[in-house]
Amino acid sequence: MSEHHATGRITRRRFIHIAAATALLGACRAAEPATPTPAAAPAATPSPAPSATASATATAAPTLAPSATACPECSEGATAAPTTTATIAPPATPDARAHVAIARAASYDPAIVRRAVRDLLDGLGGLAGVVHSGSRVAIKVNLTGGSFFSPPAGLSATESYMTHPEVVRALGELLRDAGARELFIVEALFDDDSFRRYGYEEVARSLGASPVDLNRPDPYGDFASLPVGQGAFIYEQISAHRLLQEVDAFVSVAKMKAHCRCGVTLALKNLVGIVPATHYRLSEQDWHRSALHGPTDDVTRSRLPRAVVDLCRARPIHLALSDGIRTGQGGEVPRGSFAPLAPGVLVAGRDPVAADAVATAVMGFDPAAAYPNPPFVNADNHLELAHSMGLGTNRLQEIAVIGARIEDVRQQFRPCWSENG
């Protein structure tokens, strides 16, 4: 399936006032029609981890590492995880490096979702450290696959594998209340009409926000090159929409899911959808960003998680929010072993690595697990790589969990062993 590109959804007049953040291509590079530059061998001093800004403190709940068994349906070359012994993470220390909030939400009823998102943000000390009066804010949603896949019977795509628009509506209203002047709902779309099809045009109207297809440079003439910084794993520069270079705050709102190639797809992995697909494909026939993956499964195991970290360094996340009210297990889209699940939770934090670590624990997994332990059965742990580069912490003992406790909302997800089963 070839990718479609939406027509421009925002006018140059709307953008003209925007002033001009700061990723082993190897043999694959020649096949990429892109401008990204391969990085030198990674050997850098990690940048300092973000400091916790919330004042609330709580005890982080323990998480159990599930036992893993070999999967008879694993794809050729995949390695089944060995059986592991359950371990309990120690509680957070009083000087926890990060704060992450968990809220329950039984449905996508707008009042229920708004209350839950408000509780999350209140638990983190509000939005003062994320937005200020006059801020321009980009909200990255996850509309992976577009109409290429069909949702499970009786459910919509946003109830099973895409970010639900009601979560974005609630967040956008609270961002407006905190002083945000401009809101942009952004995604590199698979289909021209994805914003309309999945409820985001209506949400954008209600918020006075602009939907932006990141696959197109409009209204600019070209894409920007976002520097990754010293010690980049794969890319020294990331090609992306210039808006992402100019906004004051960047929020990643992901769906809480397992991922066949990356273990989990949460706020960090959501950034794969910020780059134009045509710049990151090995072949014009590829419907996904195959250059980020590499040509073979063996390459993907190492390459994809490192590319994710490069993306997150090039476009840092100021607030991470994962939608786990209704989702699916066994994969990121409805195919193979994917099955609906309703954990009824939302997870948020200003440290995106910590937020993803807590969400991973809510899914029943150890966020510090090493390949090939679940959920990282097919790739290296990108949370661990992000931690090593100073982007945040995936150590539960370093995270204060606010609101619901991990052990009270934990629901064991099935990892994705392969894309076909």
QUINOR-V635212 format. One record per pair of residues at least 4 apart in sequence whose ideal C-beta (glycine too) atoms are under 8 Angstrom apart, sorted by the first residue. I is the first residue (numbers start at 0). GAP is how many residues later the second one is. D is the distance in whole Angstrom. If there is no record, write none. Layout:
# QUINOR-V635212
i	gap	d
I	GAP	D
I	GAP	D
This chain:
# QUINOR-V635212
i	gap	d
0	147	6
0	286	4
1	282	7
1	283	7
1	285	7
2	187	6
2	212	7
2	274	5
2	275	7
2	284	6
3	185	8
3	186	7
3	187	5
3	188	5
4	184	7
4	187	7
4	208	7
4	210	5
4	211	5
5	183	5
5	185	8
5	186	5
5	187	7
5	188	7
5	189	7
5	207	4
5	209	7
5	210	7
6	185	7
7	205	8
7	208	6
7	210	4
7	211	6
8	186	7
8	201	7
8	202	5
8	203	6
8	204	6
9	4	5
9	5	6
9	174	8
9	200	4
9	201	8
9	202	6
9	208	7
9	209	7
10	4	7
10	208	7
11	4	6
11	207	4
13	196	6
13	205	8
14	204	5
14	205	8
14	228	7
17	118	7
17	225	7
17	228	5
18	227	7
19	222	8
19	225	8
19	226	7
20	205	8
20	224	7
20	294	8
20	295	6
21	204	7
21	205	6
21	207	7
21	292	7
21	294	8
22	13	7
22	16	8
22	203	7
22	205	4
22	209	6
22	210	8
22	211	7
22	212	4
22	213	7
22	214	7
22	215	4
22	284	7
22	286	8
22	287	3
22	288	5
22	290	6
22	291	4
23	14	7
23	209	8
23	210	6
23	270	8
23	278	8
23	279	6
23	282	8
24	4	4
24	7	7
24	11	7
24	13	4
24	209	7
24	210	7
24	266	7
25	12	7
26	268	8
27	4	7
27	254	6
27	263	6
27	266	6
27	267	6
28	9	6
30	251	5
30	252	7
30	260	7
31	4	7
31	247	7
31	248	7
31	249	7
31	250	7
31	259	5
32	245	6
32	246	7
32	248	8
33	205	6
33	244	8
33	245	4
33	246	6
33	257	7
34	188	8
34	190	6
34	202	7
34	204	5
34	244	7
35	189	8
35	199	5
35	200	8
35	201	6
35	202	6
35	203	6
35	243	7
35	244	8
36	198	7
36	199	4
36	200	5
37	196	7
37	197	7
37	198	7
38	189	7
38	193	4
38	194	6
38	195	6
38	196	6
38	197	5
38	271	8
39	192	8
39	196	8
41	189	5
41	190	7
41	191	5
42	188	6
43	185	8
43	186	4
43	187	2
43	345	8
44	185	8
44	186	7
45	185	7
45	342	6
45	343	5
45	344	4
46	182	7
46	342	7
46	343	4
46	344	8
47	342	6
48	48	6
48	302	7
48	341	5
48	342	7
48	343	6
48	344	6
49	48	8
49	300	7
49	301	5
49	341	8
49	342	6
50	46	8
51	44	7
51	45	6
51	46	5
51	47	5
51	298	8
51	299	7
51	348	8
52	46	8
52	71	8
52	72	6
52	76	4
52	297	6
53	45	4
53	69	7
53	70	5
53	71	4
53	296	7
53	346	8
53	348	7
54	70	5
55	43	6
55	67	6
55	68	7
55	69	7
55	344	7
55	346	5
56	35	8
56	37	7
56	39	7
56	42	8
56	343	5
56	345	8
57	34	7
57	41	8
57	342	5
57	343	6
57	344	5
57	345	8
58	32	5
58	33	6
58	341	7
58	342	7
59	29	7
59	31	6
59	32	4
59	36	7
59	298	8
59	336	5
59	337	7
59	339	5
59	340	6
59	341	4
59	346	7
60	30	8
60	300	8
60	340	6
60	344	4
60	345	4
60	346	5
60	347	7
61	26	4
61	27	5
61	28	8
61	29	7
61	334	8
61	344	7
61	345	6
62	25	7
62	26	5
62	298	4
62	301	8
62	302	8
62	303	6
62	304	8
62	333	6
62	343	6
62	344	8
62	347	7
63	22	5
63	23	7
63	24	7
63	300	7
63	346	8
64	19	5
64	20	8
64	21	6
64	22	5
64	300	7
64	301	4
64	304	7
64	308	7
65	18	8
65	20	8
65	298	6
65	299	7
65	308	6
65	346	6
66	16	5
66	17	6
66	18	8
66	19	7
67	12	7
67	13	4
67	14	7
67	15	6
67	16	6
67	305	6
67	306	5
67	309	8
67	347	8
68	11	7
68	14	7
69	4	8
69	10	4
69	11	8
70	7	8
70	9	5
70	346	4
70	347	8
70	350	8
72	264	7
72	344	6
72	345	7
72	347	7
72	348	3
73	4	4
73	5	8
73	6	6
73	343	5
73	344	5
73	347	8
74	222	7
74	342	8
74	343	4
74	344	7
74	345	6
74	346	8
76	220	5
76	221	7
77	219	7
77	299	7
77	300	6
77	339	6
77	340	6
78	293	5
78	298	7
79	292	7
79	297	7
79	337	7
80	291	5
80	292	5
80	293	5
80	296	5
81	290	8
81	291	7
83	285	8
83	289	6
86	279	7
88	272	8
88	306	8
88	307	4
88	308	6
89	306	8
89	307	4
90	306	7
91	4	4
91	304	7
91	305	6
91	306	7
91	307	6
91	308	5
91	309	7
92	304	7
92	305	7
95	302	6
95	303	6
95	304	4
96	254	7
96	257	7
96	296	5
96	301	5
96	302	7
97	251	6
97	252	8
97	253	4
97	255	8
97	256	4
97	294	6
97	295	6
97	300	7
97	301	5
97	302	7
98	24	8
98	25	6
98	26	8
98	250	6
98	251	8
98	252	8
98	255	8
98	300	7
98	301	5
98	302	8
98	303	6
99	247	7
99	248	7
99	249	4
99	251	7
99	254	5
99	255	5
99	257	8
99	258	4
99	299	6
99	300	7
99	301	6
99	302	7
100	18	7
100	19	4
100	20	8
100	22	4
100	23	5
100	246	7
100	247	5
100	248	7
100	300	8
100	301	4
100	302	5
101	18	8
101	243	6
101	244	7
101	245	5
101	256	7
101	260	7
101	299	6
101	300	7
101	301	5
101	302	4
101	303	8
101	304	7
101	307	6
102	13	4
102	14	7
102	16	5
102	17	5
102	20	8
102	242	7
102	243	5
102	245	8
102	300	5
102	301	7
103	12	7
103	240	6
103	241	6
103	300	6
103	305	7
104	7	5
104	8	6
104	11	4
104	220	5
104	239	6
104	240	7
104	241	6
105	6	6
105	219	8
105	238	5
106	5	6
106	218	7
107	4	8
107	5	6
107	51	7
107	56	5
107	58	5
107	59	8
107	217	6
107	218	7
108	4	7
108	57	8
109	4	6
109	56	6
109	59	7
109	60	7
110	4	6
111	4	6
112	4	6
112	51	8
112	53	5
112	54	6
112	56	8
112	57	5
112	212	7
113	4	6
113	55	8
113	56	4
113	59	7
113	60	8
114	4	6
115	4	7
115	54	8
115	230	5
116	4	6
116	50	7
116	53	4
116	54	6
116	57	6
116	204	8
116	229	7
116	231	8
117	4	6
117	52	7
117	56	6
118	4	6
118	284	6
119	4	7
119	201	7
119	226	6
119	227	8
119	228	4
119	283	7
120	5	6
120	6	6
120	53	6
120	227	7
121	4	7
122	279	4
122	280	5
123	224	7
123	225	7
123	226	6
123	278	7
124	4	7
125	52	7
126	4	5
126	47	7
126	48	7
126	51	4
126	192	8
127	4	8
127	50	7
128	221	7
129	48	8
129	119	5
129	121	8
129	188	5
129	189	5
129	220	7
130	4	4
130	6	6
130	44	6
130	47	5
130	48	6
130	49	5
130	117	7
130	118	5
131	47	6
131	116	8
132	46	4
132	48	8
133	45	7
133	47	5
134	44	6
134	45	5
134	46	6
134	47	8
134	113	4
134	114	6
135	44	7
135	45	6
135	46	4
135	47	8
135	48	7
135	110	7
135	111	5
135	112	5
135	113	8
136	38	6
136	43	5
136	45	7
136	46	6
136	47	7
136	110	6
136	111	7
136	112	5
136	113	8
136	114	6
137	46	5
137	48	5
137	74	8
137	105	6
137	106	6
137	109	5
137	111	7
137	112	5
137	113	7
138	29	6
138	32	7
138	33	7
138	36	8
138	44	7
138	45	7
138	46	5
138	47	7
138	70	8
138	112	5
138	114	6
139	46	5
139	47	7
139	110	7
139	111	7
139	112	5
139	113	7
139	130	6
139	131	7
139	133	7
139	134	6
140	21	8
140	22	4
140	27	6
140	44	6
140	45	7
140	46	5
140	59	7
140	112	6
141	20	6
141	21	5
141	45	7
141	111	7
141	112	5
141	113	5
141	123	8
141	128	5
141	131	7
142	19	5
142	20	7
142	44	5
142	46	7
142	47	7
142	51	5
142	55	6
142	57	8
142	130	8
143	17	7
143	18	7
143	46	7
143	121	8
143	129	7
143	188	6
143	189	6
144	4	4
144	16	7
144	45	6
144	188	5
145	43	7
145	44	3
145	45	4
145	48	5
145	51	8
146	43	7
146	44	5
146	47	8
146	50	7
147	42	6
147	139	7
148	8	8
148	12	8
148	184	5
148	185	5
148	186	7
149	184	6
150	4	5
150	5	6
150	6	5
150	8	7
150	9	5
150	10	7
150	183	6
151	8	6
151	176	7
151	182	6
151	186	8
151	187	7
151	188	5
154	4	4
154	5	5
154	171	7
154	185	6
155	4	7
156	4	6
156	5	5
156	41	6
157	4	5
157	5	7
157	6	4
157	7	6
157	40	6
157	41	7
158	5	7
158	167	5
158	181	8
159	166	7
159	167	7
159	168	5
159	174	7
159	180	5
160	94	6
160	96	6
160	166	7
160	167	5
160	171	7
160	172	5
160	173	6
160	177	7
161	36	6
161	93	6
162	4	6
162	5	7
162	90	5
162	91	7
162	92	5
162	160	5
163	4	8
163	159	6
163	161	7
163	162	8
164	4	6
164	33	7
164	34	4
164	35	6
164	37	7
164	38	5
165	4	6
165	37	8
166	4	6
166	86	6
166	154	7
166	156	5
166	158	8
166	179	7
167	4	6
167	17	6
167	32	7
167	35	6
167	85	6
168	4	6
168	34	5
168	37	6
168	38	7
169	4	7
170	4	6
170	80	7
170	82	7
170	150	7
171	4	6
171	11	5
171	13	8
171	31	7
171	35	4
171	37	6
172	4	6
172	34	7
173	4	6
174	5	4
174	8	6
174	76	8
175	4	5
175	7	7
175	31	7
175	32	8
179	69	8
181	27	8
181	28	7
182	24	6
182	25	7
182	26	4
182	27	7
183	25	6
183	26	5
183	27	8
183	28	5
183	59	6
183	63	7
184	10	7
184	15	6
184	18	7
184	19	6
184	24	5
184	25	7
184	26	5
184	27	7
185	25	8
185	26	5
185	28	5
185	55	7
185	57	7
185	58	7
185	88	7
186	7	7
186	8	8
186	25	8
186	26	7
186	27	6
186	86	6
187	25	7
187	26	4
187	27	5
187	85	5
187	86	7
187	87	7
187	88	6
187	89	6
188	5	5
188	6	7
188	24	5
188	25	8
188	26	6
189	4	6
189	97	8
190	6	7
192	4	5
193	4	6
193	6	8
194	5	4
194	6	5
194	9	7
194	16	4
194	18	8
195	4	7
195	5	5
198	4	6
199	4	6
199	11	6
200	4	7
200	10	6
201	4	7
202	4	6
202	6	7
203	4	8
203	5	4
203	6	7
203	7	5
211	29	7
211	31	6
212	5	8
213	26	7
213	27	5
213	30	7
213	59	7
213	60	6
213	61	7
213	62	7
214	61	5
214	62	6
214	63	7
215	25	8
215	60	8
216	4	7
216	5	5
216	6	5
216	24	6
216	25	7
216	59	8
219	21	8
219	22	5
222	16	5
222	17	6
222	18	6
222	19	7
222	53	6
222	56	7
223	15	7
223	16	6
223	17	7
223	18	4
223	20	7
223	21	5
224	12	4
224	13	7
224	14	6
225	11	7
225	12	5
225	13	8
225	14	5
225	18	7
225	19	6
225	88	4
225	89	6
226	9	7
226	10	6
226	87	7
227	4	4
227	7	6
227	8	6
227	9	7
227	10	6
227	82	5
227	85	5
227	86	5
228	84	5
228	85	8
230	158	7
231	4	5
231	78	5
231	81	7
232	73	4
232	74	7
232	76	6
232	77	5
232	152	7
233	69	6
233	72	5
233	73	5
233	76	5
234	72	7
234	75	5
234	79	8
236	77	8
237	36	8
237	37	6
237	72	7
237	73	6
237	76	4
237	77	7
238	36	6
238	37	6
238	40	5
238	41	8
239	4	5
239	5	7
239	34	5
239	35	6
239	36	7
239	74	7
239	75	7
240	33	8
240	35	8
241	4	6
242	4	6
243	6	7
243	30	6
243	71	5
248	69	5
248	70	7
249	65	6
249	66	7
249	67	6
249	68	6
250	66	7
250	67	6
250	68	5
250	69	8
250	70	7
251	15	4
251	16	8
251	18	5
251	19	7
251	65	5
251	67	8
251	68	5
251	69	7
251	100	7
252	14	8
252	17	8
252	68	5
252	69	8
252	70	7
253	11	7
253	12	5
253	13	5
253	15	7
253	16	4
253	66	8
253	67	7
253	68	5
253	69	7
254	10	7
254	67	7
254	68	5
254	69	8
254	72	6
255	10	6
255	66	5
255	67	6
255	68	3
255	71	5
255	87	7
255	89	8
255	91	7
255	103	6
255	106	7
255	107	7
256	7	7
256	8	5
256	9	8
256	70	6
256	71	6
256	72	8
256	74	7
256	75	5
257	5	7
257	6	6
257	7	7
257	71	6
257	72	6
257	73	6
257	74	7
257	105	7
257	117	6
257	155	5
257	156	7
257	157	5
257	158	5
258	4	6
258	5	6
258	6	4
258	10	6
258	72	7
258	73	5
258	116	8
258	157	6
259	71	5
259	72	7
259	76	8
259	118	7
259	156	4
259	157	8
259	158	6
259	159	5
260	32	7
260	39	6
260	43	6
260	117	6
260	118	6
260	158	8
261	7	5
261	42	6
261	43	6
261	46	7
261	116	8
261	117	5
261	120	6
262	42	8
262	102	8
262	112	4
262	113	4
262	114	7
262	115	7
262	116	6
262	118	7
262	119	7
262	152	7
263	5	7
263	92	7
263	95	7
263	96	5
263	99	7
263	101	7
263	111	5
263	119	8
264	4	4
264	5	7
264	67	5
265	4	7
265	54	7
265	56	5
265	89	7
265	90	4
265	93	5
265	94	7
266	50	6
266	53	3
266	54	7
266	55	6
266	85	5
266	88	6
266	89	5
266	92	8
267	40	6
267	41	8
267	44	5
267	49	7
267	52	8
267	84	6
267	85	7
267	88	5
267	114	6
267	115	7
267	118	6
268	39	6
268	113	7
270	37	7
270	40	4
270	41	6
270	44	6
270	46	8
271	17	6
271	20	6
271	35	8
271	36	7
271	39	7
273	37	7
273	41	6
274	4	6
274	5	5
274	14	7
274	17	8
274	36	7
275	4	7
276	4	6
276	11	7
276	12	6
279	9	4
279	10	8
279	11	4
279	12	5
280	5	4
280	7	8
280	8	6
280	9	5
280	10	6
281	4	6
281	8	4
281	9	5
281	13	6
282	7	7
285	4	4
287	5	7
288	4	7
289	4	8
289	5	8
291	11	7
291	12	6
291	15	4
292	6	7
292	7	5
292	10	7
292	11	5
293	5	3
293	6	5
293	9	4
293	10	7
294	4	6
295	4	7
296	4	7
296	81	7
297	4	8
298	4	5
299	4	5
299	78	7
299	79	6
300	70	7
300	77	6
300	78	5
300	79	6
301	4	7
301	77	8
301	78	6
302	4	6
303	4	7
303	75	6
303	78	8
304	4	7
304	74	5
304	75	5
304	76	7
304	77	4
304	80	6
305	4	7
305	74	8
305	76	8
305	79	6
306	4	6
307	4	7
307	74	5
307	77	8
307	78	8
308	4	6
308	73	6
308	76	5
308	77	5
308	80	6
308	82	7
309	4	6
310	4	6
311	4	7
311	5	6
311	40	7
311	74	6
311	79	6
312	76	7
312	78	7
315	75	8
316	35	4
317	32	7
318	29	7
318	30	8
318	31	6
318	33	8
319	28	6
319	29	6
319	30	8
319	31	8
319	32	4
319	35	4
319	36	7
320	25	7
320	26	7
320	27	4
320	34	8
321	24	7
321	25	5
321	26	7
321	33	7
321	34	7
321	37	5
322	4	7
322	23	6
323	19	4
323	20	7
323	21	4
323	22	6
323	23	7
323	35	7
323	38	7
323	39	8
324	17	7
324	18	7
324	19	6
324	20	7
324	21	7
325	14	7
325	15	7
325	16	5
325	18	8
326	13	8
326	14	6
326	15	8
326	16	7
327	6	7
327	10	5
327	11	6
327	12	5
327	13	6
328	9	7
328	10	6
328	12	5
328	84	4
328	85	4
329	6	7
329	7	4
329	8	5
329	9	6
329	83	8
329	84	5
329	85	7
329	86	6
330	4	6
330	5	6
330	6	6
330	7	4
330	85	4
330	88	7
331	6	8
331	84	7
332	5	7
333	4	5
334	84	6
334	85	7
335	80	7
335	82	7
335	83	6
335	84	5
335	85	5
336	77	7
336	79	7
336	80	7
336	84	6
337	78	8
338	75	7
340	70	7
340	72	7
342	19	7
342	20	8
342	66	7
342	68	5
343	65	7
344	17	6
344	59	7
344	64	5
346	8	6
346	11	6
346	12	4
346	15	6
347	7	6
348	5	5
348	6	3
348	9	7
349	5	8
350	4	6
350	41	4
350	42	7
350	48	8
351	4	6
351	34	8
351	39	7
351	40	6
352	4	6
352	30	6
352	33	5
352	34	6
352	38	5
352	39	3
352	40	6
352	41	5
353	4	6
353	38	5
353	39	5
353	40	7
353	44	8
353	45	5
354	4	6
355	4	6
355	11	7
355	27	6
355	38	7
356	4	7
356	10	4
356	11	8
356	26	6
356	36	7
356	37	4
356	38	7
356	39	6
356	42	7
357	4	6
357	9	8
357	38	7
357	41	6
357	43	6
357	48	7
358	4	7
359	5	5
359	6	8
359	7	4
359	15	7
359	23	7
359	34	8
360	4	7
360	5	7
360	6	6
360	35	6
360	45	5
360	49	7
361	44	6
361	47	6
361	48	6
361	49	7
362	12	7
362	47	8
362	48	7
362	49	8
362	50	4
363	46	6
363	47	7
363	48	4
363	49	6
364	4	6
364	9	6
364	10	5
364	48	7
364	50	7
365	7	7
366	14	8
366	16	5
366	27	5
366	29	7
367	13	7
367	15	7
367	16	6
367	26	6
367	27	6
367	28	8
368	4	4
368	5	7
368	6	7
368	7	6
368	12	6
369	6	7
369	10	8
369	11	6
369	14	7
370	5	5
370	6	7
370	7	8
370	8	6
370	9	5
370	10	6
371	4	7
371	5	5
371	6	8
372	4	7
373	41	4
374	38	7
374	40	4
374	41	8
375	4	7
375	5	5
376	38	5
376	39	8
376	40	6
377	38	8
377	39	8
377	40	8
379	4	7
379	5	7
380	4	7
380	13	8
381	4	6
382	4	6
382	11	4
383	4	6
383	10	6
384	4	7
385	5	4
385	6	6
385	8	7
386	4	7
386	5	7
386	6	6
386	7	5
386	8	7
392	5	5
392	6	6
394	4	7
395	10	8
400	4	7
400	5	6
403	4	6
403	5	5
404	4	7
405	4	6
416	4	7
